[in-house]
Amino acid sequence: CLVFNYFRGNSMYKYINILSLCFIFIFSLNAYSRSNEIEEIITTATKTEKTIQEVYKSGSNKILQYIEESFPGPGDTEVSFQAKHDGKPHGSIMIVRPIAIENDRLTFYQAQFNNSFVLGKERQSINAGMGKRILSEDKSYFTGLNGFFDVDQEGNKRISLGAEVKSSTFELNANYYLGLLDDDKENAGATERVLDGHDINLAGQVPYTPWAKLVYTNYKWKKEKNSDDSQGKIYRGEVFVSDKVTLEGGFDDNNASDNMNFIKLTYVYPPKERPTMADGLSDQAFENSDVSKDMLTKVRRSNVITLEVETSGVVIARGSN
């Protein structure tokens, strides 16, 4: 604590945290430094943001109109695009909406449509969940519990239970996933099994940069016929580029394959009241604020079902966070 207080009053402390900020950008860019995919996704991101902005202004996109009309009320709507080591276009559409609001308590539902790939083949899945969040008296943090049901187009199913605590500068949540069917499913000559598992997510604001976060995820999936459980750690940086756009980059360090790099762009509607890159560095290391405005943000979890796929050997097809 004495060391921390010394640096806090010293300019060196600020320099250390500026280096942490640089790490986020290097972290994100190095994910695809060996190829031109970073240029492609940034170009796609720019075009996507412009397109979505035009969509909301003109009201010409039937899908987004349908989302707004079918799921009215406050809450986030997110469209995400993710490039991973496999070079395939992963994506999702997510909504969070209130069911009941009672002073410092909120009951909400969250739904998401995912497009992912299993052994190179495209696959869609859906998540549907409900949760309860309770705001602290001083509105500096909230706690919550949630439950989800996940299903993909091949009929693989699972449920999850989760708990969370979130403040403006720190968040922690944990999820336990349980497959619903013990029977193996046959698909195109391969046998698929839904794996049970868990993950723990820890996120913290980068000091002096309220628009940047570092996120650590520890996960484990219990084997069925594979020789070892699948486990690993995900390291990522998140940057609020604007009130509508978030850029993430990182890598998945696991025991089943080489480090898996990824970069992800998320567009959120309506625009959020939050610090952005344009605000620059803050005068305060951490700015504690009212988190009541964040009560309708998404639950951090793995949304794509993790499978054990057996053909000539056993391959783990991981979900995504």
Number of C-alpha atoms within 10 A of each C-alpha: 6 7 7 10 10 12 15 13 10 11 10 12 16 19 12 13 16 16 10 17 21 12 14 22 17 15 20 25 18 18 22 20 12 9 10 9 17 19 13 11 19 15 11 14 20 12 12 18 17 11 13 18 15 13 15 14 10 9 13 11 14 10 10 16 14 11 14 13 10 9 15 11 12 11 23 19 24 20 19 19 19 21 22 19 15 13 11 14 14 19 18 19 20 20 23 24 21 20 13 12 11 8 8 14 18 19 20 22 21 24 19 20 18 20 17 20 18 15 11 10 8 12 16 17 21 21 21 18 19 19 20 19 21 20 22 16 9 11 17 16 23 23 19 20 19 20 19 21 20 23 19 18 10 13 11 20 20 21 19 20 17 21 19 19 17 21 21 20 21 18 19 19 21 20 23 18 25 16 20 16 14 9 9 14 15 13 10 6 9 14 15 23 23 27 27 21 20 21 22 20 20 16 19 19 21 22 24 19 25 26 24 26 21 21 20 16 20 18 19 18 22 16 19 15 13 15 8 12 17 22 18 18 19 19 16 22 26 24 24 20 17 20 19 19 22 19 22 25 26 29 22 18 17 17 13 13 12 11 17 15 22 23 27 21 25 21 23 21 17 14 13 15 11 14 18 20 15 11 12 12 16 14 11 12 18 16 15 15 14 15 18 20 13 18 24 20 16 20 19 18 22 17 21 24 25 25 23 22 24 17 11 8 9 16 16 22 19 17 15 14 12
